[in-house]
Amino acid sequence: MKVPLVSAVDGSETSLRAVDWAVDEAALHGLPLRLVHASGWEQYKVVAPALGLGLPLEQQLADSIVEIAAQRARRRHPDVDVSVEVLPEDAVIALVREGRRAAALITGERGRGGVTGLLLGSVSAAVAARAHCPVIVVRGDKAGIEGAHGRILVGVEDPQGGSAAVRFAFREAAARGCVLDAVHAWRCPSHERAEHPRTAGEPHLYCKERAATLIDEAVAECVHDQPTVRLHSAAVEGTAAKVLVQRSAAADLIIVGARRPRGPLGLPLGRVAHALLHHADCPVAVIPRAA
């Protein structure tokens, strides 16, 4: 049985856009799609009958939310196996648990009551920081969400720590038949500019060459395994957050690695992932890597 993609739905317009993106992704990879809505209606199951009431309104609303999303997904891709479930518990807890048996979790950037284009919703941020599978937050402009650029962007870190993100990026590029941009942002520390013998006369040359070598090492295995992927590498001077946010305007998906905490409470996302989830112009995939 194939592991499904899981998409969170709450009835908001941003979550329905995420459903569209998720069912496209499911069709692309030949995976089932599971739509889940976390709701607190369970607490009314005892109270409602005691008051002589029928099905609680909260349960009716929750059932309606997932069914509307499922109908939308099935109309868009009739061949995708779409299932639904209402989970009577806290959204973050439910989604993090769902992520343990999901190929990826997909959410909108904000839930009901949020203001489109402003800060990332609390549920999406918490799930991205704590889930043990890839988390994709569907955000950005129309071209980025609809995949109009034909490019995927991956932020490359060290060859070992970022390998999961690089592998994910190559799989996405291969499935979409699009260009993959592998980018590493670098800055030359002042002590290296002053002290390293190779920087004499050209203070940035050594740092730029080192960044280019790091990219080559990080992608080498995937290039060997998937030689048909059209890869463009770029070592760019600047902070990683600023460079990647700027380049997200020309991408359909940006992929970064993120550490996962060992404890149950979780830790905030790293600076780069945090910036992208709040400001990128395209969907953002956060890929867990070893702590």
C-alpha positions, 0 to 999 in steps of 0.5 A: 500500500502506498504511503499517502500525501496528507493535506490539512483542510479547515474550510479556508481559501488558503487550505483549499488552494493547498488541496489543489496543490496537494492533489496535483502532487499526488497525481504527479507521483501516483500517490493517494491523498488523505484530507484531514480536518482537526476539530473539537466536536468530540466533546459535544457527542455526550452533551447533544443527545442529553439535550435531545439534539441531533448531530452536533453542528460542530460535527456537521461543519467538520464533515462538510469541510472535508467533503467539500475539499474531497469533491474539489480534489476529485473533480481536479484529478478523478484518478487520484484515490482521495480519502477523508477523516475528521480528527477530534483533537488539537490540529498540531498534535493530529497533524504531527501524528499523521506525518509519521505515516505520510509521504508529506504533509501539505498545509495552507499558509494560514487558517480561518481568520488569518489575513492572506499575505501576512505572517504564517499561521500558527498551526502551519508553523508548528507543524513545519517545526515538529513533523518528522516528514516533509512539510510543504506550506502552499504560499506565494503568488499565483505563478509560483503556486500554479507551477508556471516557472518550470523551476525548483530551487533547493538551498544547499547546506553542508553535503551531509546535513542537507542531503535529504533536502537535495534528494527530495529536490531531485525527485521533484525535478525529475517528476516535473521535468523541470530545471533544478537550481541548487543554490548556496549562499556564502559570506567571507568572514573578515579573518579569512579575507585578511589571513588566508593566502589564497585570498590575497588580492582577490578577497572573495575568490577563495570563499566563492570557490569553496561554496561552489565545491560544497554544492558539487559535493552535495549534489554528486550522488543525486547527479549520478543517480538521476542524470536527466535532471537539468541542474543549475548551480549557483554560489551567491554572496549574501545571507541564505535567507535573503538570497533564497527569498529573492530567488523564490520569485522565479521558482515553483517550489523552494526546498530547505532542510531543517533540524528536528528536535529530540524532545516532544515540545519541539524547537523553533525553525531555523532562521532560513526556513523561518524566513522562507515560510513567512516571505517566499513567493512560492510553496516551501518544502521543509525537509527534516534532517538529522539533529 
